[in-house]
Amino acid sequence: MISGMDPQVIRELEAQMGVVARRVRRVVAERAGVIDPALGAVGYSVIDHLALHGSCRQSDLVSALSSEKGAVSRAVQQLVDLGLALREEDPRDGRACVVALSDEGRRRLDELVRHRRAVYAEKLAGWSTEELEEFVRLLGRYNASLER
């Protein structure tokens, strides 16, 4: 036993997390394609981060997304080229710049979010509010335990 846990349950957890990881990779690629067919997963992650947290430096994106500096730099440039993001002077340091979501980027993401929430509502229609709240609570607890 692992710290009093049934090894079979841990194996099942690993298997289910593998399913989640594969599904997340597929879904992120699909969402990126909805925003723009040329957009990749890192670009989508940048847009999503900017929408949730506001403008930030590229170095902050690298850290937040746990991604390589070059991949984030290429994704930001692509987003700027597609008109989905803007590079602006950093108000705290004129030598640096921050990346922000453009109005068009926000519009496309908002459209995708509306669709995504409708899909969640459809897929989870058989779940009670209490079940969803408990799942969210447990998932949050699980994610917090991984951060330690």
C-alpha positions as CSV (number, residue, x, y, z in Angstrom):
1,M,0.0,0.0,0.0
2,I,1.1,3.6,-0.8
3,S,0.6,5.6,2.4
4,G,-2.4,3.5,3.3
5,M,-3.9,3.8,-0.2
6,D,-5.0,0.8,-2.3
7,P,-2.5,0.5,-5.2
8,Q,-5.3,-0.5,-7.5
9,V,-7.1,2.7,-6.8
10,I,-3.9,4.7,-7.6
11,R,-3.5,2.7,-10.9
12,E,-7.2,3.6,-11.7
13,L,-6.5,7.3,-10.9
14,E,-3.5,7.2,-13.2
15,A,-5.5,5.7,-16.0
16,Q,-8.3,8.2,-15.6
17,M,-5.8,11.1,-15.5
18,G,-4.3,9.8,-18.7
19,V,-7.7,9.9,-20.3
20,V,-8.2,13.5,-19.1
21,A,-4.7,14.5,-20.3
22,R,-5.3,13.1,-23.8
23,R,-8.8,14.7,-23.9
24,V,-7.4,18.1,-22.8
25,R,-4.8,18.0,-25.5
26,R,-7.4,17.2,-28.2
27,V,-9.9,19.8,-26.9
28,V,-7.2,22.6,-26.7
29,A,-6.2,21.9,-30.3
30,E,-9.9,22.0,-31.4
31,R,-10.5,25.2,-29.5
32,A,-7.4,26.8,-31.1
33,G,-8.7,25.8,-34.5
34,V,-12.1,27.5,-33.8
35,I,-10.3,30.7,-32.8
36,D,-8.3,30.6,-36.0
37,P,-7.3,27.5,-38.2
38,A,-3.7,28.6,-38.1
39,L,-3.6,28.8,-34.3
40,G,-1.8,26.1,-32.3
41,A,-2.2,24.9,-28.7
42,V,0.3,27.4,-27.2
43,G,-1.4,30.3,-28.9
44,Y,-4.7,29.2,-27.5
45,S,-3.2,28.9,-24.1
46,V,-1.8,32.4,-24.4
47,I,-5.3,33.8,-25.4
48,D,-6.9,31.9,-22.6
49,H,-4.4,33.2,-20.0
50,L,-4.7,36.8,-21.2
51,A,-8.5,36.6,-21.0
52,L,-8.3,35.3,-17.4
53,H,-5.5,37.4,-16.1
54,G,-5.2,40.5,-18.3
55,S,-2.2,41.8,-20.1
56,C,1.3,40.6,-19.0
57,R,4.9,40.3,-20.1
58,Q,5.9,37.4,-22.3
59,S,8.2,36.1,-19.5
60,D,5.1,35.9,-17.2
61,L,3.4,33.9,-19.9
62,V,6.3,31.5,-20.1
63,S,6.1,30.9,-16.4
64,A,2.3,30.7,-16.1
65,L,2.0,28.3,-19.0
66,S,5.1,26.2,-18.1
67,S,6.2,26.5,-21.7
68,E,9.4,27.3,-23.6
69,K,10.3,30.9,-24.2
70,G,10.6,30.3,-27.9
71,A,7.2,28.6,-28.2
72,V,5.5,31.5,-26.3
73,S,7.4,34.1,-28.4
74,R,6.3,32.4,-31.7
75,A,2.7,32.1,-30.4
76,V,2.5,35.8,-29.3
77,Q,3.9,36.9,-32.7
78,Q,1.3,34.7,-34.5
79,L,-1.5,36.2,-32.3
80,V,-0.3,39.7,-33.1
81,D,-0.1,38.9,-36.8
82,L,-3.6,37.4,-36.7
83,G,-4.9,40.5,-34.9
84,L,-5.9,38.5,-31.9
85,A,-3.4,40.1,-29.5
86,L,-1.5,43.4,-29.1
87,R,2.0,44.3,-27.9
88,E,1.9,47.4,-25.8
89,E,4.5,49.4,-23.9
90,D,4.7,48.2,-20.3
91,P,3.4,51.2,-18.2
92,R,5.8,50.2,-15.4
93,D,8.9,49.8,-17.5
94,G,9.0,51.7,-20.9
95,R,11.8,49.4,-22.1
96,A,9.6,46.3,-21.9
97,C,6.3,45.4,-23.5
98,V,3.2,43.6,-22.4
99,V,0.9,41.4,-24.4
100,A,-2.8,42.0,-24.3
101,L,-5.9,40.5,-25.9
102,S,-7.2,42.6,-28.8
103,D,-10.9,43.3,-29.2
104,E,-11.1,40.7,-32.0
105,G,-9.3,38.1,-29.8
106,R,-11.7,38.8,-27.0
107,R,-14.7,38.5,-29.4
108,R,-13.6,35.2,-30.8
109,L,-12.8,33.8,-27.4
110,D,-16.1,35.0,-26.0
111,E,-17.9,33.2,-28.8
112,L,-16.0,30.0,-28.2
113,V,-16.7,30.2,-24.4
114,R,-20.4,30.6,-25.0
115,H,-20.3,27.5,-27.2
116,R,-18.1,25.6,-24.7
117,R,-20.4,26.3,-21.8
118,A,-23.4,25.1,-23.8
119,V,-21.5,21.8,-24.5
120,Y,-20.7,21.5,-20.8
121,A,-24.3,22.0,-19.9
122,E,-25.4,19.3,-22.4
123,K,-22.7,16.8,-21.4
124,L,-23.3,17.3,-17.7
125,A,-27.1,17.5,-17.8
126,G,-27.5,14.3,-15.8
127,W,-25.3,15.7,-12.9
128,S,-26.9,17.4,-10.0
129,T,-25.6,20.8,-8.8
130,E,-24.3,19.1,-5.7
131,E,-22.4,16.5,-7.7
132,L,-20.8,19.2,-9.8
133,E,-19.9,21.3,-6.8
134,E,-18.3,18.2,-5.1
135,F,-16.4,17.3,-8.3
136,V,-15.1,20.9,-8.6
137,R,-14.1,20.9,-5.0
138,L,-12.3,17.6,-5.2
139,L,-10.6,18.5,-8.5
140,G,-9.4,21.8,-6.9
141,R,-8.1,19.8,-3.9
142,Y,-6.4,17.4,-6.2
143,N,-4.8,20.2,-8.2
144,A,-3.7,21.9,-5.0
145,S,-2.0,18.7,-3.8
146,L,0.0,18.5,-7.0
147,E,1.3,22.1,-6.4
148,R,2.9,21.1,-3.1
